[in-house]
Amino acid sequence: MYTAILRAAALTAALAPVLAAPHSVAAATNSTFYGITVHVSSNNIKVQDPKTKQTLSFLIVPKFDQVFSADGKTTYQMSKIKAGQYVGIIYDQKALGARHADKIYLLTNANQRIGTQ
């Protein structure tokens, strides 16, 4: 009985500095990527920058509901995103280094809200 208590105390003492340390290393900053949608499915989206021809893929978590108009006032379903559509994606790489979308903005080719001239 006392052995289990001593083991728990030792483990707590060993983990205390790790748990108390600031999480600056784990706190990744968000990045933004703009481009034309090449592929979209329920679990990922692939976007190509038309200027540099760079193509990036982003994971999408189940029940993703962060699709917005350019001004951020209107939300959309993922089904609104189609191949060939210009989008802006805010993403990070916290989960095992894989890029995953935090928010997706539907844009025109001029980085403008859809429906404006």
C-alpha positions as CSV (number, residue, x, y, z in Angstrom):
1,M,0.0,0.0,0.0
2,Y,2.7,2.4,1.0
3,T,4.7,1.4,-2.1
4,A,1.8,2.5,-4.4
5,I,1.6,5.9,-2.6
6,L,5.3,6.4,-2.8
7,R,5.3,5.6,-6.6
8,A,2.4,8.0,-7.1
9,A,4.2,10.8,-5.2
10,A,7.4,10.2,-7.2
11,L,5.6,10.3,-10.5
12,T,3.8,13.5,-9.4
13,A,7.1,15.1,-8.4
14,A,8.7,14.1,-11.7
15,L,5.9,15.5,-13.8
16,A,5.4,18.7,-11.9
17,P,8.0,20.7,-13.7
18,V,6.7,19.5,-17.1
19,L,3.1,20.3,-16.3
20,A,4.0,23.7,-14.8
21,A,6.2,24.8,-17.7
22,P,4.6,27.2,-20.2
23,H,3.4,25.6,-23.4
24,S,5.1,27.9,-25.8
25,V,6.7,25.0,-27.7
26,A,3.3,23.3,-28.2
27,A,1.5,26.5,-29.1
28,A,1.9,26.7,-32.8
29,T,0.9,29.8,-34.6
30,N,-1.7,29.9,-37.3
31,S,-0.8,30.4,-41.0
32,T,-2.9,31.4,-44.0
33,F,-2.9,29.9,-47.5
34,Y,-4.9,31.3,-50.4
35,G,-5.6,29.5,-53.6
36,I,-7.9,27.6,-55.9
37,T,-9.5,24.4,-54.6
38,V,-8.2,21.4,-56.5
39,H,-9.9,18.7,-54.4
40,V,-12.3,18.6,-51.5
41,S,-13.7,15.7,-49.5
42,S,-15.1,15.1,-46.1
43,N,-11.7,14.7,-44.5
44,N,-9.3,16.9,-46.6
45,I,-9.0,19.8,-49.0
46,K,-6.2,20.4,-51.5
47,V,-5.6,24.0,-52.6
48,Q,-3.2,25.4,-55.2
49,D,-1.7,28.9,-55.2
50,P,-2.2,30.1,-58.8
51,K,0.9,32.4,-58.7
52,T,3.5,30.0,-57.3
53,K,1.8,26.7,-58.3
54,Q,2.4,25.4,-54.8
55,T,-0.3,22.9,-53.7
56,L,-1.0,22.1,-50.1
57,S,-3.4,19.6,-48.5
58,F,-5.2,20.2,-45.3
59,L,-6.9,17.7,-43.0
60,I,-10.5,18.4,-42.0
61,V,-11.8,17.1,-38.7
62,P,-15.2,15.4,-38.6
63,K,-18.2,17.7,-38.3
64,F,-16.0,20.7,-39.4
65,D,-18.2,23.8,-39.4
66,Q,-15.8,26.7,-39.9
67,V,-16.6,27.7,-43.5
68,F,-17.2,31.4,-43.8
69,S,-17.9,34.2,-46.3
70,A,-14.9,36.5,-46.9
71,D,-16.2,39.0,-44.3
72,G,-16.8,36.2,-41.7
73,K,-20.4,37.1,-41.2
74,T,-22.0,34.1,-43.0
75,T,-21.3,30.5,-42.3
76,Y,-21.6,27.7,-44.9
77,Q,-21.7,23.9,-45.0
78,M,-18.6,22.1,-46.4
79,S,-20.7,21.1,-49.4
80,K,-20.6,24.8,-50.5
81,I,-16.9,24.4,-51.4
82,K,-16.3,23.1,-54.9
83,A,-13.2,22.4,-57.0
84,G,-12.1,25.5,-58.8
85,Q,-13.3,27.9,-56.1
86,Y,-10.9,30.4,-54.6
87,V,-10.5,30.0,-50.8
88,G,-8.4,31.3,-47.9
89,I,-7.5,28.7,-45.3
90,I,-6.3,29.4,-41.8
91,Y,-4.4,26.4,-40.6
92,D,-1.9,25.1,-38.1
93,Q,0.3,22.1,-37.7
94,K,-0.1,21.1,-34.1
95,A,-1.3,17.5,-34.6
96,L,1.8,15.5,-35.4
97,G,3.0,18.1,-37.8
98,A,0.1,17.6,-40.2
99,R,-1.6,20.7,-41.6
100,H,-5.3,20.9,-40.6
101,A,-7.8,23.6,-41.5
102,D,-9.0,25.8,-38.6
103,K,-11.2,28.1,-40.8
104,I,-12.0,28.3,-44.5
105,Y,-13.1,31.5,-46.2
106,L,-14.9,31.5,-49.6
107,L,-13.3,34.3,-51.8
108,T,-13.4,35.5,-55.3
109,N,-10.2,35.5,-57.4
110,A,-9.6,39.1,-56.2
111,N,-9.7,38.1,-52.5
112,Q,-13.1,39.7,-52.3
113,R,-16.3,38.6,-50.8
114,I,-18.5,36.6,-53.2
115,G,-21.2,38.8,-54.7
116,T,-19.3,42.1,-54.8
117,Q,-18.1,43.9,-57.9
